[in-house]
């Protein structure tokens, strides 16, 4: 047998491996390493630096956050919550769902490959307790929290086909609000009930600012919360009190993943042209936000690098839900 010296290159039939490996390495660097992210997005930090500052909070101001899931309030606004509390403002958080629809998380937490309804219900209770602890770390009193208990992953169904007829959650197998501590126990999972509960929450607080997801957010629960908030505040004649944030902002956003506290939170690609303002955080506020994020152990176990990516030196709020100009993607063709 003739000796063949080792080679760095794969055999002819597998030479496609080299470009695939190079692409994989490039993607890993782009997603996780700050200098490479800056190299591929050279203007991203400058765009954030040019944004106007978010107006400061003031004593007695009432701030309300509609959080589709436990942890969204901390990811979007943890630093601003600290600033509002330090200024003497009152902060309220309403959790629309209890997070009972995350299948991988239910499997991980329940140590079972195919989690049943009980595992999803247990996950919801755990996430509610994590929300209480995280918001306490940010200085929000327990009396300022409300849990509506609607189905994670089901809000768009309630908004559309289940507005008047009850929706059965495919994960928890519940069709009504059932979690201990919920604001309206026994309410059927319908869009009508969800609207009524959100209206009651807003009427009870009458917030000066209502912080909600932007309609461009990729998660359907976030978009639905945005639609409902826009309609509710329009009916109250208070749309000027709305402010918008994004969590699921486009391909791999926010970049880079992982802990990069000295990097800015850049504009989300799905909502690049909104009227963004920039809330600069002190190093102490960034650290405290990170502590609150880490309270959500059920989430950080699987999504740790994604969640750490919000531990940045600024947060973002838009004063408008849509960019300026016509909605060209929805315009009717000329006849």
C-alpha positions, 0 to 999 in steps of 0.5 A: 500500500502506498503511503499518502501524506496527510493533507489539510484539504478534504478529498475532491468530492468534499471540497464544498466543506471548505466554503461551508466552514468558512461561512460558518466561522464568519457567521459566528464571528458576526453574531458573537464578536463585537469588532466583527459586528462593527466591521459589518455594520460600520454606521450602526453605532453612529446612528444610535449616537445621533438619536435624541435623548429620551426625555427624563422622568419626573416625580409623580409621573405614572409609567405603565409597561404592557409586557407580553411575557415575563422578562420582556419588561426587563429586556426592553426597559430595565434601565429606564425603570431604574431611572423612573424610580430614581426620579420619583415616578411610579412604575406599573407592569401588566403581564399579558401572558404568563409564558406557558407556551415555550415548548423547549423551556417546558421540556428543559424545566420539566426534564421530559422530552414531550412535556404535557399540560402540567409542565407548561402550567408549572412553567407559567407559575415559575415565570410569574415568580421570576417576574415578581423577583426581577421587578422587585430588583428594579424597585417596582412594588408588588402592588404595581404588578398585574398578571392577566394570564392569557395564553402564551402564543395565542394572543393573535388567535384571540385578536382574530378568530377567537374574539368571541369564542374561547381559545384552547391553548395547545400547550397548557390545555386551558381555555380560561384564566386559571393561574393563581394571582391573575387579575380576572380568574375564570375569564374565558380566553377570548379577545373580548375579555383580553380587551376588557382586562387591558382597558381595566388595567389602563383605566385603573392607573391612567398612565402618563406614558404607556410603554408597549411593543412596536407593531414591527416586533417579530413575535405575534404576541408582541404585535397583538399587544401593540395592536390592542394598545393602539386601539385602546389608547385611540379610544381614550384619545391618548395615543400621544402617551404611547411609547414603543420598544422592540425585543424581536427586531430582525435577523439575529438582532441585537448584535453581537450576542452575549455580554457586551456592556460597553456596546450600544443597543443598535436599531432593530432592522425590522423597525429601523425608521421609527422615531427612536429616542435613546435612553443612556444608562449609567454603568450601575444601571446596566449592572442592575438591569443585568441582575434582573435579567439573570433572575429569569433563570428559566429563560437564561438557561436556554436564551442566555446570550440573547438576553445578555445582548440587552445588557447594553449602555442604552435602551431605545424608545420610539414615539411613533408606531410607524415610520413617516411616509406612505405604507408602500407595501400595503398600498393598492396598485394604481388602476 
